[in-house]
Amino acid sequence: MKREYYEEKNLTTLSEFIDKKVGKRGTKKRDKFEADYEAFRLGVLIQQARQEKGLTQEQVAELSGTNKSYISKLEKDLKDVRFSTLQRIITEGLGGHLEISIKFRE
C-alpha cells in the first residue's frame, strides 16, 4: 500500500514498527533480532518439511546420524548449527536439497 494510505489511516507499517521496537537496521539490537528471526525461520522450515514427509524427529535423527534432541532444538530455534550437520539433516534425513543464496541490503 502507498505511504499516504498509512498516514491517512494513522497506521504503522511492519518495518516502522520493528524500527521503533527493536531499532533501525544496522544497530546491534536489530542485527541480533534479524539473525534470531532467520534461525527461527529455519527451524520452522525444517519442521514443516519433516511433517510433510510424515517423519518423526527420531526418524530424521536416525536417517541423518544425529539425535532426536538435536532435531528438536533445531526446530525450536537453535542458533548455532554446523553447515555439514544441517546439510546432512536436509539431504539424508529429509531427502531434500539445501539451497543457499546471498542477498545484500540496498
N, C-alpha and C positions, 0 to 999 in steps of 0.2 A: 504494500500500500504506500501511497505517497506520504511524504513528511507532513504536508499540510493537513491531511486527514487526521493523523495522530494528534497534531497540535489542536485542531478544531475540536476533537473529541476529548482532549485532555488525557490522551493515552501515552503510555511509555512503551517503547519497543523493547524487545528482549535484550538487545545489545545495550541499550541505555540502562536498563535495569541491572544488568550484570556489571556495567561500568560503575554504577552507583554503589552496589552492594559489595563487589569484590575488588574493584579498582580498574583503572584503564589498562589496555593492552601494553605490555612491556614492563609492568610492575611485577615485583616478585610474587605478590599475593595472586595476581591474575595469572601469571605463568604457572603457578602451582595448581590453581583452580583448573586451568585448561588441561594440564598433564593428568590430574586426577580424573577429570571427565573422560579423557581418552582411555585411561586404564579401566574405568567403569564400563565404557562402551565396548571395549574388547571383551570383557567378561560376559557381557550380555550377548554379544555375537556368538561366542563360543557356547554359551548355554543354549541359545536358540538352535544352533546347528546340531548340538548333541540331542536335543529334544526332537528335532525334525527327523533325525536318523533313528529315533526310538531307542537310544542308548542310555544306560545309567552312567553316572560318574565313575563307578567302579569299572565298568566295561571299557570306557575310554581310557582310564588309567592303565588297565591291563594291556590294551592294544598299543599304547604309546610308551610303555615302560616306565610309568611314573606311579604315583599312588593316589587314591581317592581324595585324600585330604588336600593334595596339591591342586587337583582339578576343582575341588570345592572352593579353595582360596582364590584360584584364578577367576572363577565365575563370580565371586563376591568382591572383586576389586583388588586383586593382587597387584601391587605397584611395580615390583621388580620381577621380571621374568626373563630367563635366558632365551635368546633368539632360537637356539638349537632345540630347546625344550618346547617352545611354542610351535615351531615348525613340525616337530615330531607329533605333537598332540593333534595338530590340524591334519597332517598328511596320513599318519598311521592310525591315530585314534578316531578321527572323524572321516577319513577318506577324502579330504578336501585338498585344496591348493591355496597356499598363502601368497597373497599379492600385497606388495608394499609400494606406496608412492610417496613422493616428497612434494610438499606444497609450500610455497613461500608467501608470506604476508605481503600484501600490497603496500 
